[in-house]
Amino acid sequence: MTVGFCNVEVPAGLPVERWPFVAIVTVLERGSITDWAVLTRAVRLDPWGPVARQLEEYLAHERPRGLAPLVERAIAVARTECQAAERAEVAREVDDLVRRSGLTSSAFAERLGTSASRLSTYRNGRVTPSAALLVRMRRLVHRLAAELATEPATEPATGPAPGPAKTLRQSRPTDS
């Protein structure tokens, strides 16, 4: 798409993030719904990125009738969806850390200094743990893995060792 309004020309293929501010303003003021879709697509990909920030800056000073609420809603929805995806990603990581630890949820929570019910809210995404707590979880799993790696290997108890098996009778002296 080439934007060619108001002495502004943006080459086709140039990412929207690299458009000058005046090109974004021109698309808002004189573009069509197809042109606006290019902006909203960029916002969905990076809801706090340069395009979203430039749109917010423009809307702080100008309020195109009908368009302003739509653009604000597009930004808000993109951010809400992004936050939900981020919460889900953190929840998956917490769940993975608990599983990799080999501990029960209660034991894992206790080692972190929190309750099992609070850990459950982190695992299902209702609550997002602080960055510090997430680091603590990772360190705990690494410590547990290191402890496991340094423990001497033990033979699995699968039965008696190979060789002649002695029973109580065989070990008694016999009368001759």
Residue, then its C-alpha position, 0 to 999 in steps of 0.5 A: m500500500t502506498v500512502g499518497f495523501c497530503n504530500v506524504e508518500v510511504p513506499a509499499g511494504l514499509p512496515v507501519e511501525r516505520w511510517p512517519f507520524v504524519a502518514i498515520v495522521t493522514v491515514l486516520e483523517r483521509g483513509s478508508i476502512t481498508d487503510w485503517a485496518v492496516l493500523t489496527r493490524a499493527v496495533r494487534l501485533d504490538p498493543w504498546g508499540p509505536v503505532a499504538r502510541q502514535l494513535e494515542e498521541y493523535l487522539a489526545h489532540e484530535r477527536p475525529r468524529g466516529l473514528a476516535p472511539l473505534v481506534e481507542r476500542a481497537i487499542a483497548v481490545a488488543r491490550t486486553e487480549c495481549q494481557a490475557a495471553e501473557r497471563a496464560e503463558v505465565a500460568r503455563e510456565v508455573d504449571d510446568l515448573v511445578r511438574r518439573s520439580g517433582l514435588t506436590s503442589s503443597a510441597f512446592a508452595e511450602r518451599l516457595g513460602t506461599s500457600a497451596s491455594r495461592l499457588s493454584t491461582y498462579r497455575n490456573g492464571r487467575v492471579t499472576p505471580s510477581a516477577a520475584l516469585l517467578v524467579r524464585m520458582r525457577r531457582l527452586v526447580h534448578r536447585l532441585a534438579a541440581e540436587l537430583a543430579t548430585e545424588p548417588a545413583t541407587e540400584p532399583a530394588t527389583g529383587p534378589a541379586p543374581g547368583p544362588a539364592k539362599t533360603l533359611r533352610q539352605s543356610r542351616p547345617t544338616d545332620s549327617 
